[in-house]
Amino acid sequence: MKILFLFVSAFILFQALDLKEVRVAYKEAAHDSAKVDGFYNSMLKVTKDDDVSLVAYKGAAIALKARQAQTIKEKKEGFMEGVSFIEFAIEKAPSAIEPRFVRLGIQENTPKLLKYKEDIEEDKTMILNQFETIDSPNLKGHIKDYILQSKVFTTEEKTVISKL
């Protein structure tokens, strides 16, 4: 069984990453802790030289993986490493919507004690303002699904988005 897992992991690592697949893997890992390792392993080869969306997803993978760490110190260090990738992606491309979407998802679901919630309103506003201009139907669908289940968006905002 371990050999099969290693083979599948290696196969995933050597494939070119497809953003559609990465988005699905992120969504699944965020909702199912059993899928975090697969998502994390698929993002290992991403570097800060890659597309900013992939860099943000790598940060999300690291942050999600940190939840499984054994000690509080390891959890915090892993989380901070993940956040550094997300913040790097946003600094590199401040008007790119996908890194903002990733950051919003991480911030909304992070415990208050980690103090990583300061950009929720900024990201939310940017996403709402740019939603109609998103070219990728796949990305638009993922963001719409997120908005409709999110607690940071108002009922009115959800109503507007659901009609688009």
Sequence and secondary structure as in RCSB ss.txt:
>XXXX:A:sequence
MKILFLFVSAFILFQALDLKEVRVAYKEAAHDSAKVDGFYNSMLKVTKDDDVSLVAYKGAAIALKARQAQTIKEK
KEGFMEGVSFIEFAIEKAPSAIEPRFVRLGIQENTPKLLKYKEDIEEDKTMILNQFETIDSPNLKGHIKDYILQS
KVFTTEEKTVISKL
>XXXX:A:secstr
 HHHHHHHHHHHHHS   HHHHHHHHHHHHH GGGHHHHHHHTTT  TTS HHHHHHHHHHHHHHHTT SSHHHH
HHHHHHHHHHHHHHHHH TT HHHHHHHHHHHHTS GGG   TTHHHHHHHHHHHGGG   HHHHHHHHHHHHH 
SSS HHHHHHHHT 
